[in-house]
Structures are given as structure tokens and as C-alpha cells.
Amino acid sequence: MKITKGKLRLMPAAADHEFAVFSRMVHDGFYSCSEIHVKSFNLIQHLDCLADFLFCCHMFLKNLLSLIFFCTFCLSSQACISTPWEVPQHQSTIASPLNAEWWQKTQKRINEDVATNKVDLLFVGDSITHWFRKMEWHNEKTCGMNVWRDYYAKRNAVNTGIMADKTQHVLWRLKNGNLKGIQPKLAVVLIGTNNISHKETPLQTAEGIRAIIECLHEKCPKTKVLLLAIFPRGKLVNDKGRLQNEKVNKVISNYDQLYPFVSFLDVGKVFLKDDGSVNKDLLHDYLHPNANGYKAWAEAMEPTIKKLMQ
């Protein structure tokens, strides 16, 4: 190894040869103890320089890999997410009602609930959220009515979920009375699985969810948002709908970085067996929770809800 005019020149073959010759000469008695000491000192200096050089190379490569990873993450995120104020316009992001009499009646009932109750905790979603409430075809074991009573009724909670809803339907409802005159402490949002089942793309679905988040913040600027990953669906790990939902979750998991009022939480694992298949004892039709499923969901959310509502 040589240092010439501030440049480090590494010559490992020459260094190895020098050391071999030196070792042979020591063995044959050509060097005294003092000379051996000097030669050893010079060798140590060479090794120290080599170690410093290798350490610098290691740190450079480590930082370079970190930079490459960061740039790749940013580019992949930006490919799916435009800036917070630029939500692309398509069917998932354009507010529209569901043209059904039962849906209109449910929307009217929710608006009445909002208008007549103090609302500190708001649940926003589709049938998975809706069926915290007992329907005419439910009994206590097939819905979440008791879980709602135990976990949320005393927190001034209102359930705005409507079965069959997609992001565009939720968006319409939020703009037409579901948020009128309220400033909840927290809104829990779970939506998107119906978009996927109706052949909308994961990116379109994710953008519809973002439109909902922005609408919530526009109308309720003091409200925090707990955004939930879409639940797993289908019996097996490779279920097409589940794989599409996972793509949506990959995008929306970044929304808490775009919006300081958003927290993202994925509780989907509580519904799965060790092999990744859906536990039918919790999601009775491989999509909707039964009473045990609602309890598992509530327990998984509870620490986060408690923290965000303080």
C-alpha cells in the first residue's frame, strides 16, 4: 500500500510479497530484534490503512444502498399516490348514491342519528361495519350488536356503515348529511372490498379511500382518522379478491405519511389461521365477521382507539 500526494493506492499483491520475503528473512536470521520491531511497526501501519480504507468502502456502500432503497420507495409510492390535493377523478372517487329504496331509507336514518346524538366516535364503512347493528336476518351470534354495546355505545359512537357500499357511495353520504354539524374525536374508516368485487382496480379503490379521507378532513378538520386495512377475504391465501385487497392495503398504508391526522392499522391477521387461511369461526362466510369476529376486531382496535380518543 502506498500513499502518494494524498491518494491511497492499494497494491495487495505487492504487500503480500513483501510480507512473505520479510518472514523468510526473519526465519533465516537476516534481521535483528530492533529491525524486526521496525518492520512489524511498518506492517501494522499498512494494515491500519487497509482497515480504514475497507471501513470507508463499507460505509459508502451502506449509505448508497440506503439511498437507493429510499429513492425506490419514493418512486413506487408516487406511482400510486399523487399529492394530497390531487385525487384523480373516476368512478371510485366521484360521489354517487346507490339507487335503492332500502339504501335511501338507511341513509336517512343515519342522518337522523347524527343530528340527534352527540358524536365522539364515528364508524364509516360497508356491511362489515353496518352489521355491528342487528339486521332482521341476524341473531346475537351472527352480528356485532353486543360488541357495540360493550365497546362503543358509552363513547357516543354512531355507525354510518351501509351494506353494499363502495367508496363512491360513502363519499356521497358524507357529503349529504352524515357529517352535518358534528366534529367527532375519531372516525374509523373501513371500506373498499366491494370496489374490488365489482372489478375496480386496487389503485382506483385506494384513490376512492383517499377521497373519503379528504372529505372527512374538509368537513371535520378536528377529527382524527383511524384508517383500517381492508380485511382478508376468501378461504385460501391465494384468493383473487384477497390478493387485490392486499394491493389496496399496500397503497393506503402510506396515507398516514401523507396526512398527519391519519393513523393506519392492519388487524387482518386476527381473522387468519396459522396457515394464512381465513378462520371461519370468525368470518363465517369468509368475508363478514360473526359475533366472535366482531369481538376479535374490537379487541385488536381497542389500544389504538383508546390512544387516539384521549
Secondary structure as UniProt FT lines:
FT   STRAND          2..4
FT   TURN            5..6
FT   STRAND          7..9
FT   HELIX           12..27
FT   TURN            28..29
FT   HELIX           33..80
FT   TURN            84..85
FT   TURN            91..93
FT   HELIX           101..116
FT   STRAND          121..125
FT   HELIX           127..130
FT   TURN            131..132
FT   TURN            136..137
FT   TURN            140..141
FT   HELIX           145..151
FT   HELIX           153..155
FT   STRAND          157..159
FT   TURN            163..164
FT   HELIX           167..173
FT   HELIX           174..178
FT   TURN            179..181
FT   STRAND          186..190
FT   HELIX           193..197
FT   TURN            198..199
FT   HELIX           202..219
FT   TURN            221..222
FT   STRAND          224..228
FT   TURN            237..238
FT   HELIX           240..252
FT   TURN            253..254
FT   HELIX           255..258
FT   TURN            260..261
FT   STRAND          262..265
FT   HELIX           268..271
FT   TURN            274..275
FT   TURN            280..282
FT   TURN            284..285
FT   HELIX           291..308
//
